[in-house]
């Protein structure tokens, strides 16, 4: 049945509009037309065309244009018809038809998801000193690095594990987020050097992505576009930012937080540096400039929830003492370690944590212990990231291992961890390895 020129022109316009108006679906459609996924996509697309309001003559031509397989011969036989119907070359035409007829990825995702059980991860952590060695045993070998900074940890991780995984014919999936805008003049050495970024992008056995200018708590767009996996084998964060994670806003009032920031950091105000927003801080007689969000307080609960709901294993490295104790106050079951409006400090910690403080303070550099050997672990954590319309979710940690120090043999680390060696006035940091498990579905 022939298709009149007016109907064809109208259809081409629909195809063009569908592509331009639904960018996430257009990006996701790339996976629908891979050779592996095409047979299932073709059937779904055929069914969608059949029940659509598209004129019958056009339906017949569309059905005839869909190749049975995505081999070179078959594509060549349908290319002319697809071009006539959509105005696009074959692959783009098939993707555009998927978008137009609302065919979306359902059972397939761009990135493989970790499905390893908490019990398996728990056993691994008990038997191995290096938590990152799980990458060699579990599939997929995937890591999400939060607050990736200068990508020094990413490069060390890749150097240590990518060759072994390549020998096993397994890729290393490494996704890195950082809130610093790569074009910003603020942030100094925390920016990712272009040379290091290019080296990581060039590695054939590494599926690497870096997202700068990205708030780790605002990932909706990256999720919709499948630029991130829904779940990783490991989620890690090195040198969690202070004061962002040094205070928990569910136990410290806004007034208390503001007073503490002014007492310890100095007066501060929002300003502009050349053409960009900035935070100006008057500290020790100097005027310092930071990114405008430097003093945004999110607290440990937000970080723990983000990591627990996205990783089978969570690793926090080079954690300074202030952030570490604030995190521990949330991990321990006893509510007395979460006093309202009391800032945790060297003066208050002994009283708040008692014997737990004394035993952890006595832990030597390189030493380790299980937090559960010191105090019962909290059995359920409240969600602080989800809106009331989301399904209720709760989680806990079945194991928390604490190690004292910045660097450990064989364990990749960030440049910040290495700087601790030269910081005489800083107390040694901590490495926390946590095994999360759901209490209710995520």
N, C-alpha and C positions, 0 to 999 in steps of 0.2 A: 504494500500500500504506500503510495508516494506521500511525501511530506511537503506541504506548500511552503513557499519561501517565508511568508509571514510567521507561520508557526515555528519554523526553524530559527528565525531571527529572535523570536520571543524566548525560545528555549535557550539559545546561546546566552541571552541576557540574564536568564535565571541562573545559569551555570556560573557566569562571571560574578554575579552578586553573591552567590553562595560562598564562593572562594574568598571574596574580599570582606564579607561581613562576619564570617565565623572563622577567625584565624586559628583558635585552638583546635577546632575540628579539622581544619585544613592541615595543620601540623601533625595531628594524630593520624590522619589518613595515610601517611607515608608507610605506617606499619601494616595497614590493611592490604596494601598491594605488594607486599613482599611475596616472593615465590612460595614460601611456607604457608602464609596466611591467606593467599588469594583463593584457593578452592572454597574455603568457608565463607570468605567475603563475597565471592561471586554468587553463591546460593542466596545469601542474605540480601544482596543487592538486587538480584533477579526478583525475589519475592517482594521487595519494596517497590520496584518499578511496576510490578504486576498489579498491586493494589492501589497504586497512586492514581491521581486524576489526570495524568499525562494522556494526550490523545492516543487512540489505539495504533494509528499508523506509526507514530513516533516510538511507542512502546516496542513495536516489532523491530524497528531499526536498532533501538538500543540493545535489545536482547541479542540481536545478530552481531552487534559490535563487541560484545563482551567475550574476550578470549577464554577458551576452556582452561588453558594453562598459560603461564607467562614465559614460554619459550620463545626464541627469536622468530621461528616460523609463524607461530600462531599470532604473535604480536604484529608481524608484518601484514598478515591477512586482515586484521581488523583496524590497523592504524588509519587507513584512509577514511573508513566509515566514522571512526571516533573523531577524526579531525573535522569531517563534514558536519557532524552533529554538535560538537562542542567548541570547535575552533582551536583545540589544544592538541599537543602531541600525546601519544598513547598513555604514558604513565600519569601525567597531569590530568588527562581526561578521565581516567578511571578514578583518581583521587577526588576530582571535582564531582563526579557522579555520586561517590560515597557521601560527600558532604551534602549535596543537594537532596539526596533521598534518605538522609539521616541514618546512614550506616556508620556505627561507631565501634571502636574496639570494646569488646565486652570481656572475653576471657583471656585476652592477650594484652600484655603491657610491654612497653619498650624495654624496661629494665627488669632483669630477673629478681624475684623477691626472696628474701630469706625466710624459710619456714622451719628452721631448726628449733627444737623445743628448749625451753628454759632448763629442763633437766640435763639435756646434753651439754649445754653451755656451762652449767654448774659443775658437771663432772670434769669438763676440760679445764676450767679455771683451778679446780682443786689439784689437778695433776700437772699443770704447766706453770712455769714462772712468768712467761711472756704471753700476755693476753692476745697479742697480734698474731701469734702462731696459729690461731684458729683459722686464719685465712687459708692456710695450707691444707686444712682438713675438711672444711665445710664449703658447700656450694650454695649461692655464689660468693666469691671473694669480693665483697662489696663494703665500702667505707664511706660514711658521710662525715666530713670534717667541718665542724661549726667554728666560726671565727678563725678562718684559715690564715689570716694575716699575710705574711710574706711567703707563704707556701713552703717554708723550710721543712715542716713536718711532712707535708705531702711528698716532697722530694726524697726525704730519708726513707719514708715508707715504701716508695716506689723502688728505690735502690735496693732495699733489703728483700722485697717480696716479688717484684715483677719478674725477675729472671727465673725464679723457681716455678712460678705459676705458668710462665710461658713454656717451660720445659714440660709441664703437665698438660699443655694445650688448653689452659684456662686463663681467661682475661682477668685483670684486676680492675674492678670498677671503683673509681675514686671521684667523688663529687665534693667540691669545696665551696663554702659560703663565707663571705665576709661583708660586714656592713659598710666598710670604707668604700667610698666612690673612687674608682681608679683614676678619675680625672681631678680629684680634689688635691689641693695643696696642703691639706691638713693630714696628720697621721704619720708623717715622716717615714721611719724605717719599717713601719708595719705594712706598707704597700707591697704588693707582689711585684718583684722585678720582672720586666718583660722577658729577659733572657731565660730565667727559670720557668716562667709561664710557657714560653715557646718550647723549651726542652720537654716539659711534661706533655704538651700537646703533640709532640712529634713521636712519642713512644708508641710503637705498633701494638705492644701487648697490654697497653693501658687505655681503658675507656675513661678518659679524664674530662671533667667539666669544672669550670670555675665561674661562679656567679658573684661578681662584685656589686657594691651598692645594694646589698640584699639583707634586709632584716630577717634574722632566723625565725622570728615569730610571725612573719607575714609571707607564707609560702604558697598561698592559694594559686597564684598565677603559674608558678613553677609546677605545681601538681597538675593543674588542668592541662598544661602543655606537655606533660610527661617528661619534663626536663629533670625531674627528680624521681627516684623510686619511692614507692610508698613505705618500704621497709628495707633496712640494710642489715648485713651481718654485724657490723660494728658502727656505732656512732661515737665520735670522739670530739673532745674540746680541750684545747691546750691553753693554759693560763687564762681561765675564765675571767672576764673583765671585771675590774674593780673601778668604781663602786657598783656597777650594774648588778653583780651577783653577790656582793658583800653584805647585803641587807635584805631581809625578807619582809616585803610590805604587808603580808597578812598578819604580822605580829608587831610591826613598828608603824606608828601613825605617820601621816604626812608631815605633821609638825615636828615630830621627833627626828625624822629623816632629814628634813631641811636644816634643823639646828645642828645635827651631827655633821652634815656635809660642810656647813659654814665653819664649824669648829675645826675640822680636820683638813679641809681643802682651801678654805678662804671664801671671800665673797665671790659671787659669780653672776654672770648675766648673759643673755643671748645678744649677739651682735652680728656684724658682717665682716668678713675678711675678703677684701676686693669684691668679687661677685658672688661669694658663697656664704651661707649661714655658718655661724661659728659660736662656740661657747667660750667666753672670756673668763678666766679664773685669776684672781689676785692671790698668789701663794708665795709666802716667804719673801715678800718684797718684789716679786716679779709678776708681770702680766703674761699669762700663758693662754694660748689658743688651742682649742680642741674641736673635733666635730660637734655639731649642735646637740647630738644625743648622748654625749659622753656621760652625763649624770642621770640618764634615764635609769630608774631602778626597776628591775624585773624580778630579781630574787631567785634563790635556789629552786623553789617549787616549779617555777616556769621552766627552768633549764632541765630539771630532772624529768618533768613530764614530757617535754619535747624529745629528750633522748630515749626515755623508756618506751614511748609509743612509736619510735622509728627504728630502734635497733634491738637485735637479740643480745647484744653485749654493749655496755657503755663504759668508756674509758675517759677519765678526766686527768690530765697531766699538768705538771708544774702549777699546781693549785696553791696560791699563797695562803698563809695561815688564816687570815681574816675570812676569806671566802670558804676555806675548808671547814672551819668551825661552824659557820652559818649553814653549810650543807649538812654537816653532821647533826646539827640541832634538828633538822627535818627528818633525818634518817632514823634517829633513835625514837623508840616508842614512848618513852616517858615524857608527858607534856611539860614537865617542869624544866626541860632544857629548851623550851620555847617561851620564855617569859615575855610578857607584853611590855613594849616600850623600854626594854633594857638592852642597850647596845653591848654586844659581846666584845670584850677587850681583855688584855692581859690581867686586869684587876678583877673582872667579873667571871672569867672563864673557870677558875678553880672552884668557885662556889656553885656555879650553874651545873658543871659537868662532874664534879666530885672525882671519884676514883677513875672514871674514864679519862678525864683530863690528865691525871697524874700518870697513868699507864701509857697513854699516847705521847705525852711529853718526854717520857723516858725512852721512847723507841729510837734506836740508833739510826744513823744514815744507812740506807740499804735494808733496814729491817722491815718486817711486814707482820700484819696480824689481821684476823677477821673481826669486823666490828661486832658481830654477834657474840664473840667471846668476851666482849667488854660490856655490852648492854643489849637487851632485846631490841630487834628491829621493828620498825613501824609496820603494821600489817595492812594498811590501806592509806593511799594518798588521795587527797581531794584534787579534782581538776580545777586548774586556774586559767586554762587556755580556752576552754570551750564555752560557747554561748548557751543560754538556757534552752534554745531550740535543739541543740545537739543531743544525741543519745548519752545517757549517763555513762561515764567510764571511770574506772578506778584501776590502780596498779599498785604494785609493791616491788621490793627487791628481795629476792630469796637469798642473795649473798652480796656482801660488800667487803672487798679486800682493800686494806689501807697499806701503802708503802711509803716510807719516809725518804725523800730525796727528789732531785730533779732529773737525774740521768741514771739509767740502768743498762747494763751490758746487753746488747742485742735488741733493745727496745727503741724504736724510732722516737725522736723527740723534736720539739720545735726550737727555734733560735732563742725564744724567751727562756726555755728550760736551761739552755746552755749559758745564758747570761747570769743565772743565779750563782754560778761558780765564782763570779767576780763581784758579787754584791755582799760585801762584808757585813753590812748593817741589816741585811734581810735574813730572817730565819729560814731554815731549809723548807722547801715546799713539799707537797704531797702528791702521790699518784693514787687515784681511786678507781677500782675496777668493780663495776656493779652488774649484776645479772637480774634484769627485770622480768616480771611475769604479770599477766593481767589478772585482776580480781574480778572484773567484769569486762565484756568485749570492748576492744578499742573502737 
